[in-house]
Amino acid sequence: DDKGAVTELVATSAFPKPPLFLNDIVADEQGNLYITDSGDRKGEGGAIYKYNQKEKKVSLVLDKSKLPALHSPNGIAMDGLSF
């Protein structure tokens, strides 16, 4: 808030794997949040997560196991309906 108080939206323990460097976030039309994790910023551990605010659940959208070319995602934008 404007006084510097921080409210935790979701604990790191709620992520499918421990996040390393969370850096960007965007919301879709349904209020789901998509979060990038740049990993170790050397090409390992990068991922994109989805946080469903209604279910209070974090799920993995992409990582190297799903998209080998994904290294250190940084920046995210929504264009149209979510998947």
Sequence and secondary structure as in RCSB ss.txt:
>XXXX:A:sequence
DDKGAVTELVATSAFPKPPLFLNDIVADEQGNLYITDSGDRKGEGGAIYKYNQKEKKVSLVLDKSKLPALHSPNG
IAMDGLSF
>XXXX:A:secstr
 TT     SS GGGSSS  S EEEEEE TTS EEEEE TTSSSSS EEEEEETTTTEEEEEEETTT TT      
    SS  
